[in-house]
Amino acid sequence: MTTLPAPLVWTFDGPFERCLADIEDTLRRAIVMVGDVSRVAMLIDLSLPALKQRVDAGEALQPAWGRFLERMARYGLPASPRVRHLRGAGPLATLVIAYRN
């Protein structure tokens, strides 16, 4: 068995809805890597400056965010994804997945 690094971290940039779809896909893959959804905790860091750029460009946050949260509930995570808003520039989203061995 391969030992996984802890925590698992990915960054996403681009259109808001595409980033959410990529986060969901990555979560699915991480659950397979970890082997058990009950051992997973998920954090999403959102860059407020990057988010503002998307909104200024005309992207809508809703209903995409609401649909994303509905899809996340289907995975049976032990807790809802935690979202942290960052004031610094950077990629739109960073996904951090922590897990218990």
Protein Blocks (a to p, Z undefined) as FASTA:
>chain_A
ZZdddddddddedjfklmmmmmmmmmmmmmmmnopaklpccdddddfklmmmmmmnopaf
bfklmmmmmmmmmnopabdcdddddfbgcdfbdcdddddZZ
